Amino acid sequence: MSLYLLTILSLVQGITEFLPISSSAHLVLTRWLWTGSGTDAALNLALDVALHVGTLAAVMLYFRADVLALLRGTFHLITGRRDSETQLAWLVLLATLPAIIAGFLLKSLIETNLRGVEIIAWTTLGFGILLWFADRTSTNGRVSDLDWKKVLLVGFAQAFALVPGVSRSGITITAGRWLGLGREEAARFALLLSLPTIAGAAVLSALKLDASNASIIVQDALIGAAIAFVTAYIAISLMMVWLRKATFTPFVVYRVLLGAVLLFAVYF
């Protein structure tokens, strides 16, 4: 893969993974627009693993205190101890289950039938508008205020993100805002939910790698992971700073404009 295309894909993944604008849609569109790239399946798979690892490292570094709390809470959950860290681990686990089940049952169907540009256009537009409606609320609740029923609703919402254009962070933030979470808290919960999701996706992709082919493209994978890590960390930092004083409206406007442009390209 050319260094130029590698850099573009890594930047796209790093910037869009945690913003509510759908990284999968942007990667599909980037590859769709890039003709004659000469990439092969093995390279795409290895790069997919590397980019996931890079973005996973970024969110773990930024939310390192929460990650440590999650690890302690998971241990407490196993040993039967009950505290705030146990509750956080339980909420993340519960909200992740619907996406795991949906991914296991529907992933092949979605990858075969729901990755076209037309689908991406409509989901980008429609779920962007949903985010705008949800963000109009002035509530400022915290994750600890959610009961198991509300957390499951967030989990079911996250399952929709299997379809490109929906945005995993976008749909979980939307659900969180509808359920009363503040902007920062909704974004924080969405990014914490990304930890098991991204880790699972990376592991599943890694299991499909052919060791002989993977060894040839290690350099590209390492470069991609590094670029994705840096850009994802910057994107997370800027988004969280922005949400302390402003709304999700810029992301909504971007989604609506992108969706409109794609619909125009598809139909006209």
C-alpha angles and dihedrals in degrees: 000000000000116000089237095057091041090054093046094051092046093049092047092051094045096047098042103035095087102022115092093250103088121259093204091057092050092049092049090049093046092054090043092054094043106079125184093019093143094220120152134209095258092052093047091050094049091047090049090056092046094049092049091051091049095051092042090055090050096054091043091053095046094046095034093137091053091045091055089047090051092051092049091044091052090052090047090049090055094046094046098248117143123211140120092284091052089051092052092050091048093050093050091048093048093048091049097054098077092052091049092051093044091047092051093049103035110023096099092046092050094046090050100043111016107051100085123121092246092058091047090051094053096042092047090052100038100045090043089059090047089055090053093052092047093047093057090079117101096211119129105192127153132234090249088063092064120098124212093266093056092045090053089052089055088049093051089048090052090055089066088065089078084084111078113246096032093089119218094226091041097054094043091049089048091051091045092052091048088052093052106265119146118246096257092042093049090050092046092051091046092053093046088052088055092066099076092033096054093039091052093048091050093050093048091049092046091054089059094054120110106226093217093053094041093057090061094058101039092114093055091046093052093048091048093049092050094049092045091049095052096043093044092051091050092046092051092047094050094045094051092048090049093050092056089071109014146037139257091258096111090057090048092051091049092050094048092049093046092047091049093049092049093048089051090050092049099045103030 
